[in-house]
Amino acid sequence: MLPRDLTLCFFTRCLRMFNYGAISPIFFLFCTRIGLSDMKTAQLITGILLGDLAITFVLTTHADTFGRRKTLVVGSILKSFAGIAFGTCSNFYVLLLAGILGVVSTTGGEIGPFMVVEQACITDVQAQDAGGDGAEGDVAVLYGWYNALGYFFQALGAVSSGVVVHLLQKGAYGVDTSETLAYRLVFLLYGVVGATMTLLYSCLSPLAEPKERAPTKDPSVDDPSPGSWFKSFGLRRRESRYIVARCAALFTLDAFAGGLCMQTWMAYWFFERWGFDSTRIGALLMLANMVAGGSGIAASYFVRRFGAMLTMIASHLPSNILLMLVPAMPTGFTASAMLVARHCISQMDVPARQAYVATSVASDERSAAGGITNVVRSLGMSAAPLLLGSLTTAPRGSLWFSSPWVIAGTIKIVYDISLYALYLLDRGMTSRVADEEVPDREMVELLQGEDEEADCWHSATDGSHTTHSDVEFLQDDKEFVDVFSTSYPPSRTSRDTPQA
């Protein structure tokens, strides 16, 4: 049975993703119904994503010091505020302000500090429950189920909002509402869920907080230089900064491509290109997200077998080829089938990527590492709607209108190739380091064969005429010999060989 903190994290994830899924199919349509042009809608989405960038960066980089539970409560309050604003206002600038300061998901995917901080909690609670530091494969299993449940409830939310809006318009609940009012009710529910999450996060225990780390003077762990500005963002180890920096650079490229084919735009494309109504769009996104969730669970097996990096590459590349084929399909049914086929493998890289980042840094750096990589993903994604808005103004049957599918797939393939090059570089560096760390065989044999060393060791342990520092030095020397004696057995030297 899962510990209580893990259960809370999983439950709030399901509740939140149901809410996000309910918003994504109607957001673009809601903006058009309240009188916003396509370009204004694109600007609104960009502003919301940039607001998420700032909120996520501030909250996640300080979550491990401010407190993870407090951070999640603050994020939930902001989510509730945004839902109420969108449910009651129509002014572009009011909605823009609410989107920047609040937490609104326009893509159907995660937004805000929630996933990053929750996964940091999951990793630490799992490590304490297992009595270790959390292996990459074990963390990937939890992340796989965490993502799978999120995709399932996101899909359920997508189809539910379409059905509810349709029934409200038909007066099924005794209230004959307009389409715009039905959309507003979905946003108000978004605010109510934010308030519920605030109460749930207040129940997290101290086990969800980062493990305390003893202070150290090692410059590779605590950089003493005053110009070390990364320390202000929660990354204290030089190795962690290197890992996060290179991941951030690649993830930005992938996120920009993802912003060109976000679910909100997919819903709009199927509506304009093939005439799908909100019910059919919701059903399509539900099916796509359900199979995507299943692929996340399967990813944990491949992470254990091949490692996180290879799993990311092998699953992502073919899914991008399928993405580029969606607009080439001759009918709406075949285009839908291609999209679902793509989702069968498109999300296998997500738990692998998250496990790689979480297990590559220390416990009190996990929220910051996840936050920074997610922030740069949001930054890359926020630039995409501006290009997307220009392409969407093209005639509905033209190649330019459908070009975001191809552009996104091409950029994602470049990302996969770059990731593989990084993997090969890491393997080469690891091999060189391993070769350099092999001890000199003659040195080992000398330490094993010298009688003076053995006499000195016995003298130190007997306490005769040696200081405390001498004993520590000799103990380290003996440990060195013990560790390598099995790997490097002494060869026969000239003194062991009978003379002719």
N, C-alpha and C positions, 0 to 999 in steps of 0.2 A: 504494500500500500504506500502511496506517495506521502511524504511528510506534508504537514499542513501548509507550510509556505509554498511548496511546489503546487499544491492543489489550488491555492489562491491565485498564483500566477497563471496557471492554466485556465482557471475559470474566468478571470478578468480578460485574458486574451480572447477567449471565445465570445464573451459579451461585447468586447470592443470591436472585434472583426465582423460580427453580425451587423453592428452599427455602421461600420465603414462600408460594408458590402451594400447596405441599403441606400447609402448616399451615392455611390459611384454611377449607377445607371441613370439617375435622374438629375445629376448636378448640371450637366451641359444643357439639358432640356429645361430645367428650372431657370437657368440664366436667360435663355431665349424667351421664355414665357413672361419674365418680368421686364423685358424690353432691352436687354443687353445685346450688343452686336457680337459677332464672332470674335472680332479683335478685342473688344472689351472683356469678353469672357476669357480669352487667352491671357490678357493682362491680369485679370483677377486670379486666375490659377497660378500665374507666375508670382504674384504678390503673396499668395497663400504659401507657396512652396518656399519662398524666401523667408517668410515669417517663421515657418517651421524650422528652417535652417538656423535662425538666431535662437529660437526657444530651445531647440534640441541641443545646440552647442553649449549654451549657458548651463542648462540643467544637467546634462549628462557629464560634462567635464568637472562638475563640482558635486556630483551625486555621491561619490565615495567619501567625501569629506563632510558635506552637508547632511547626508543621510539618505539612503535609497528610499525608505518609506516616505519621508517628507517630500522627496522629489516626485514620486508617483502621485502623491496627493495634490501637489501644486499643478501637475500636468492635467489631472482629472478636472480640477476647477476651471482651468483654461478651456478644456474641451466643452464643458457645460456652458460656459459663457458664449462660445462660438455658435453652438447649436441654437441657443435662444435668439442670438442676433440674426442668424439666417432665417429663423422661423418667423420673425416678426418684421423685418426691414426689407426694403427694395432698393434703397439708394446705393449706387455703386461704391461711393467712398466709405459709407458706413460698413458695407460688406467687406471692402478691402481692409479696413482697419480691424474688423473682427477676425478676418482670416489671418492677418499678420500677427495679432496679439494672441489669438486663440489657437486651437488645434482642430483643423478640419481636414478630412481626407477626401481629396478630389479624385484620387486615382484608384480607390478601393483597397489600396495597400496600407501598410503601417505608416504612421506619421507621428511625430512627437517623440518624447523621451521613453515611452512605455516599453517597447520591445527591448531596447538596449539595457535598461535597468533591470527589467524582469529576467533577461537572460543572464545578467551578472549574478542576480540572486539565485537562479537555478543552478548555475555552475558552482557557486560556493556551497549551497545547501547540499548538492549532490556529492561534492568532494568531502564534506564533513560527514555525510551519511555513509559514504564508502570508506572513510578513514584515510583518504589520500588527497592528491591535488587535482584529481579529475582528468582521466585519460581522454584523448581526443575522440576516440571511438565511442566511449560511454556518453560523453557530452553530446556527440552528434545524434545518438539515439533519442535523448530527451529533446533536443532541438528539432529532430525529425517529427516527433509526435506533436510538439508545440506548434510547429508550422502547419502540420497536417490538420490539426483541429482548427487553426486559424483559417485555413483555406476553406474548410468545410462550412464553418459558420459565416465566412464572408460570402460564400456561394448561397447559403441559405438566406442571408440578408438581402442579396441581390434579387433573388426570385420573389422574396416576400414583399419587398418594396414595390415591385412591379404589379403584383397581384393586389396589394392593398390600395395602391393608387387607382388601379382599374376599378376595383369594387367601390371605392369612395365616389368616383365619377358616375357610377351607375346607380348610386343611392342604395347600395346593398345594406348599409347599416342604419337606414332610416334618415340619413342626412345626404342630400344631394349637393355635393361640393364641386367646385371648379377644379380644373387640373392644377392650377397654381396653388390653391389652398391645400390640396392633397399633398403636394410637394412640401409645403410648409409644415404640415403635421409630421412628416418624416424627419424634418430637421429638429422640430421640438422634441421628438422622441430621442434624438441624438443628444440633446442637452440633458434629458432625464437620465440617460445611461451614464453620462459623465458624473452626475451627482451620486449615482449608485456606486460607481467605481471609487469615488472618494471615500465612502464608508468602508468598502472592502479593503482598500489599501491600508487603512488605519489599523487593520488586524494583523499585519505582518509582524513576525517576531524578530528579535535581535539576530537570529541565525541568518537572516537574509542580508545583513550588513557585511561589508568586507572584513576579512580577517586582519587583525592588527599585525603590522610588520615591525620587527625590531629595527631601531636605527642602525645604520652602518656607514662606515667611512669609505666604502668601496666606490670609487668614482664611476664605475660602470652601472651602479645601482642608484646612488644619490649624487648627481652632478653638482659639485659645490660652486660652480662658476655662476656669478650673478646674472650673466646674460643668457642663462638657460631658461628661456621663456616657456619652453614646453612643460616645465614643472608646474606652471600656473594652470595648465590644462589637464593635470592629473597623471602625466607620463614622466616617471622619475628615472627609469632605466634607459640607458642609451640604446640598448638592444630593442626595447619596446618602441622607441621613437623611430628606429630604422624600419621595423616591421610595419608599423602603422603608416609611415610616410609612403612606402612603396605600394601598400595595399590601397591607400587613399587615391593615389594617382590613377591606378587602373580602375578602381571602382567608379571614379568620376566618369570615365569614358563609357562604361557599361550603363551607368544610370542615365546619361544623356540619351543614349539609344533607347533605354526603357521609357523615357519621357515622351518619345515620339510615338509610342504604341501603348500608352497607358489605357487602362480599362474604360475610363470615361470617353476617350476618343474612339476606342473600339466600338463602344455602344453607339456613338454618333455615326461612325462609318457604316455600320450595318443598318442603321435607321435610314440614312441617306442613300446608300448604294443599293440595298436590297429591300428597303421598305419594311424592315422588322419593327413591330410595335414593342412597347416596354415589357410586355409579358414574355415575348419570344427572346428578347435581348436578355432579360433576367434569367430565363431558363438556360440560355447558352452560356452565360457567365457562370452560373451555378455549376453546370456540368464541367466546364473548363477548370474551375477552381477545385472541384472535388478530385479530379484526376491529378491535378497539380499537387494536392495534399498527399495523395498516395505515393507520388514520386518522391516526396520529401522523406517519407518513412523508409522507402527502399534505399535512399541515399546513405543511411547509416551503415548498411551492410558494406557498401563499396568504400566508405571512409575507413572502416576497420580493415578491409582487405587491401586497398590500394593507397590509402592516405587521402587527406582532404584536397590537396592541390590537384591530383590526377582526376579525382571524382568531379571537381569543378569543370575541368577542361573537357573531359570525355562526354559529359552530359550536355554541356552548354552549346557546343559547336553544332551538332545535328539539329538541335531545337531551333537555332537561328536560321538554318536553311529552310526548315518548314515554315518559319515566320515569313520569309520572303515569298513563299509560294501562295500565301493566303489570297492576295488580290488577283492572282492569275487564275483562280478557280472560276469556272463558267457560270455557276449558280450560287445562290445564297446557301443552299444545303452543303455543297461541296466546300465552300469557303468556311462554313462552320465546322465541318468535319476536319479540315486541315488545321484550324485553330485548336480544336480539342486534341488532335494528335500532337501538336506542338506542346501543349500543356502537359502531356504525359511524361515528358522528360525535362521541361523547361525549368522546373524549380528544384531539381536534384542538387544543383550547385548551392542553394541557399543555406541549408543546414551545414554543409561542408565548409562554406565560407565563414559562417558565424562561429563554428567550432574552431576553425583555424585561428581566427582572431582572438577568441576568448582564451584558448589554451596556450597562446604564444606570449601572453603578458601575465604579470603578477595579479593576485586577487584584488589589491587595492588600485589596480589600473584598468580593470575590465570595463567598468562603466565608461571611463574616459576613452578607451580604445574603440569600443563599440560606438560611442557617441560621435567621435571624430570621423570614423569611416562612414557612418550613416549621414553625418552632416555634409560631407563632400558628395555623397550620392544625391542628397537633396539639392545641393548646389548644381550638380550636373543636370539633374532632372528639371530644375527650375528654368534653365536656359532653353530647354526643348520646346515648351509651348509657344514661344515667340516664333520659332520656325514653323511649328505646327499650325499656328494661326494663319500664317501666310499661305501655306499649302492648302489649307482647308477652304480658302476663298476661291479656289479653282473650280471650274465646272464639275458637277458631281460625277459625270461619267468619264472624266479625263484621267490621263495617267498621273498628272500632278496630284490630283485629289487622293489617289491611292499610293503615291510614292513614299509616304512615311513608313510603310511596311518594309519596303526594300532598303531604304536608307538606314533604318534601325537595324535590320539584319546584317547589313554590311559592316556597320560600326561594331556590332557585337562580335562578329567574326574576327575583326582586328583585335579586339580585346582578348579573345581566346588565344590567338597566336602570341600576343604579348605575354599572356599569363604562362603559356608553355615555355617561352623563352626564359622567363624568370625562373621557372621550375628547373630548367636545364642549368641555369647559372647557379642556382642553389646547390644542385647536386655536385657541380664541379668544385664549388667552394668547400662543401662538406668533405669531399674526397681529399682535397689538398690539406685541410686542417687535420684530418685523420692521419695523413701521412706524416705531417709535421709533429704530431703528438706521440708517435711511436718512440719509445725511449731507446737510447743507444744500447745495443746489446752488450758491448764490452763494458759499459758502465754498470749494467745490471749484474754481469758476471763478476765484476770487481767487487761490488758491494756484497754479493753472495759469498765470495771466496776469501775475503780478507779476515784473518783471525783477529786483527786489532779491532775491527769494528764490533765483532762479537764480544770481545773482552770488555770493550768500552760500554756496550749495552748492559752487560751483567753488572758492571760496576755502578752504572747509573741507577739501575733498579734496586741495587742493594743499598743505595744512599751514601756511597763513599766518595767524599771530596768532589762532589759535583753540585752545581747550583740548580735552581728550579728551571732556568732557561735552558741549561744544558740538557736536562731530562726531556724537556719538550722537543728540542731539536733532534735528539736521538730517537724519541718515539716516532716523530714524523719520518725519520730515515728508515726505521724498521718497518713502518707501514708501507713505505715505498717499495721495499724489497718484497714484503709479503704479497702486495697486490700483483706485482709483475712476475713473481717466481713461477706461477703456474703457466702464464702465457709465454714466458721466455725462459725455458729451462736452460741451465748452464750447459754449454757445449764443452767438449773435451779440449782443454788447453794443453800447452806444451808441457806443463808440469804434471798433467794427468797421463801423458802418453809415455809409455816405457821407452827409454833410450836404447838405440840399437847398439 
